[in-house]
Amino acid sequence: MALPSTLLHFDLHLAHADVGLDRALSFKVARHPSETIERVWLRVLAYAWRWSEALEFGPGLCEPDAPDLLARLPDGRTSEVVRVGKPDPARVEKDVSRSAGASVAVLFESPRRMEAFLAEARERGLARLESAELAAVDPDLLRSLSAYDERRIRLSLTFVADHLYAEVAGVMHDAPLERGHLR
């Protein structure tokens, strides 16, 4: 018998200083039995980084080709596709090609992984990836956040330009978001 997913509850105070966003959000994330807490945190950070009213979590690891986050317009068309971790460059290029007019973004677990992704994309000639927004989280920040593995987590995330400030359980963490470009 397969193990069920674990529901994690997040109470998030989210601020994006550059666009004047300041919101209190509560949401649940289903953690697949084979999913690491680091990947859960990466999905939460991507949700906060790309937040919009329409953005929702995808089905997760149970459907490996599905995006980690997805937003749709009222008419059902896709407006945003977000992947996290270690996506295949060809898969992200398909997202760009199939999602005409939609934003495509990837949040990597480290700048090193993002550079490997970009090197592979250049080697394979995947020019359409130029339109995807790529960013990487500092691995030390991700490791620090991953220490919080409770069923209910209260946190504050603030984005100022390409810098992320996180407060969890009264402890402050911060690190840059490194951007990547195919060029």
BELSULPE-V262629 format. One line per field, one symbol per residue. phi: phi as a letter, one per 30 degrees, with the letter a starting at -180 (. if undefined). burial: 1 if it has 16 or more other C-alpha atoms within 10 Angstrom, else 0. A space follows every 50 residues. Layout:
BEGIN
phi=???
burial=???
END
This chain:
BEGIN
phi=.ddddcdcccccccbcddcidbbcbbacbdcdecdddddeddddddeddc eaeddbdddiddbdddddbbbbdedjddcabbbbibddedddddedddce iddbbbccdaedddddddddddddiddddeddccbbdddddddddddcbc dbbcabbbcbhcbccbbbhiccbaadcdcbbde
burial=00000001110111110000000000001111000011111111111111 10001111111000011111110000011111111010110110110010 01111111111001101100100001011001111111101100110100 000111111000011111000011111101010
END
